Amino acid sequence: MWTTDFKGQFRLGSGRICYPLTILDAHSRYLLDCRALPSTGNAGARATFERVFAEYGLPEVIRTDNGVPFSSPQALAGLSKLAVWWIRLGIQLERTRRSHPEDNGAHERMHRTLKAEATRPTRKTAELQQRAFNQFRKIYNEERPHEALDMQPPASLYQPSEKRMPRRLEPVSYPESYQTRRVNLHGQVRWRGAYYFVSETLRGQTVGLDFNDAGYWNIYFGSALLAELDDREGVIRRRGRRRRK
């Protein structure tokens, strides 16, 4: 499992804002990357993960908070563009509870160390700040002893993933028992003559529907449960919002 987050933004000497994106291996505490980005937008985050996946392979799980670009507040299950891409790569999503930073405690502790040792003072440009982050990574991974690792540095325990990033993404597959529907350009699926809005982030993707014990249809994208379809009342309900009888 990897954990990822944006450390709190800060202003560089040039006046531009820096948003450090950090990616950590949860088992070894190995800091896979710390990237000085100009925003929390999808493009910079995806480019960072493409580079890290190519170098270190794919994790089984990525744990994030509920902020952008990891999550989209308007989408079912908070499924952002970045999250859709991860699922298509076969990565499971795990999110922390809202207002519970302790759920990513090891990552938060690393951020405190990063802030003290690589951002004070802040550098003048993003390029100089990135050099400081690179130097911090080297010391953090290869030299700094960690109490949680019996005073060993993360590099002594870390092993890259054997699961490599594919050259092309295959369509998401589902068990034979599932009904499947393609999401149209409006973010909708057609089900029994009616259209239901699912998510604009899933345009062109295929979702799976599985009949559950309560008499509704669970809607999945890959392994992620998005919502519940009640076709008797003609509504889609977000997880945890089923009407009480």
N, C-alpha and C positions, 0 to 999 in steps of 0.2 A: 504494500500500500504506500502510495505517495500522498503527501499533504501539500497544499499550495495556497498562497494568499498574497495579497498586496500589502506590504508594509506601509504604514501611514505616509502619505506624500509629504514632500518638503520642497522648499524653493532653493534652486541652485544659485551660485554667485551671479550667473548671467541673468537671473530673474525668472527663468523657466522653471516649471514645476516638474519634479521627478517622481515617478510612481514605481517603486521597486517591486518587481514580481519575483517571488521566491518559491522554489520547488524543493521539497525535502523527502528523502526516503525515510519512512516512519520507523523501520526496524533498526537501521544502522545510524540514523541521524545524518546521513551523508547529504550535504547541500548540493543538489544537482545543478541548480542555477540560481543566480541573483541578477536580474536584468533591469537596467535603468530604462524605463519606458516613459514616453511622453503623456500617456493616458492609460485608463483602465479599459480601453476599447478592445473589441474582439480581435482585430487584425494583429496588433502587437503581441497579444497573449498567444494567439494561434501560432505565429511565427516562432515564438520562443519554445512552445511545446513541440513543434515540428523538429526543431534543432535538437532538443533534449531527447525526444523519442528516437531520432536517428542515431544518436550517440549512445544512449543507455538502454534502449529497448522500451517495451510497453509494460506498465504496471497492471496488476489485476484490478486494483481499486484506486480511485483518486478521491480524497476527502477535501471538501471545501466548505466555506461558509456560504451564506445565501446572497452575497453581493454580486454585482456585475464584474466581469463577464461570465462568471461561473454559473449564475442563475439569472433568470428573467422573471421579474415579479408578475408580469401579465400572462405568462405561458403556463399551461397545465404542468404541474410538478416542477415549475420553475425552469423548464427546459430551454436553455439558451442555445445559440448557435454553436458555441464551444462545447456544451454538454452533448448536443446531438452528434457532433464529430467524434467525441470520446466514445459514445455508445456504439457508433458505427465501427470503431476500432476494436470493439469487444471489451472495453473498460467499464467496470461498474462504478456508479456514482454513489458517494456517501456524503451527506451534508450534516454539518453541526447544527445543534439547536440554536435558534435565534437568541441573541444576547447571552450566549454561553461560550465565551472564548476559551474557557478551560477545556472544551471538547477537543481543541487543537493545542493542548498545553505545551507540548514539545516545540511546536512551531512558534508559538508566542514567545517562549524563552529564547529561541534562536533569534527572533526579531529584536529582543532587548539587547542581546549581544551585538547584533549587526548595527543597531542604532548607535551604540556607544563606541564601537571600534571602526566603523566605516563611514559614518555620516557626520561626525563631529571633529573638525569643521566640515561643512559641506563643500564640495568642490565647485569650481567655477562653471564647468561645462558638463554635459551628459557623458562625453567621452572620458573626461578625467574621473568622473564619478564611477563610471563602469570599470575603470582600472582599479579604483579602490575596492569595488565589490569583488573583482577577480582576485585581488590579493587577499582579501578577507576569506574568500572561499578556500583558497589554498591552505591558509593557516588553520581555518576552522576544520577542514576535512583531514588534513595530513599531520598537523602538529598538536592541535589543542586537545588535551585529554578531557573526556566526558565522564562525569560521575556515574551517569546511567549506563555507561559501557565499561564499567570497572576500570575507569581512567585510561581507556584506550581511545585513540582518535577514530572517527567514523571510517576512514579509508581502510583501516585494518579489518573491518567487518563487511563493508559494502561489496556486493556482487551485482554486476549488470543483469538485467532481465534476459532470459533466453527467448522471450517472445519479441520478435522483431516487427518493426513498422512495415506494413504491406505496401507494395508499390501502387496498388489500386484498391479502392474500397469495394467490397462485395455488398450486395443488397442484404439488409437485415432479414434473418430467417426466423420462423416461428414453428412450434410443434404442429403436427398435422391436424390436431383437434381444434386449432384456432381458426377463426374467420379472419381474413385479412382485407384491408381496404387501403387504397392509395389516397394520400392527402392532396387535394387539388391546390391550385394557385391561390385560392382564397383562404387556405388553412382549414378546409372542411373535408369531412368524409361523408359519403352517401351510404345510408343504412336504412333498408326497408322503405325506400321511397322518400326519405327525408334527409336533409343535409344538417350535419352537426359540426359546429366549429370546434376544432381541436387545438391547433396552434400554427401560427405563421412560420415559426422556425422549423416546422416539419413539412413544408411545401415539397411535393415530389417524393416524399418518403412513404413507406408502407407501415401501417400500424396493425397490431394483432388484437383480436377481441376474444376473450375467453369467458364463458358463462360461469358465474359463481354460484355458491350455495344460497345466496340471498335472492336469486332470481334476476340479477342484473348482469351486465357485461363489463368485465374489467378491460380497460384499454391499455395496451402496452406499446412501448417503443423499445424494441430489443428486450432487455431484462428489466427496464424501468416501468413501473406501474404509474400511469399518468392520471387516470380518473376512472369513473364508473359511469356507464351509460344505462339510463333507465328508459328503455324505448316504450314503456307503457305510458309514461308521462311526457316523453319526448324531451328529456333533459340530460345533460352531462353534468355530473357532480365531481368537484375536486375531491381528492382523497380526504377522508375525515369529515365530509360534509353531508353524509347520508341523512335524509330526513327520518326523524324518529316516528315510529308507528304509534 
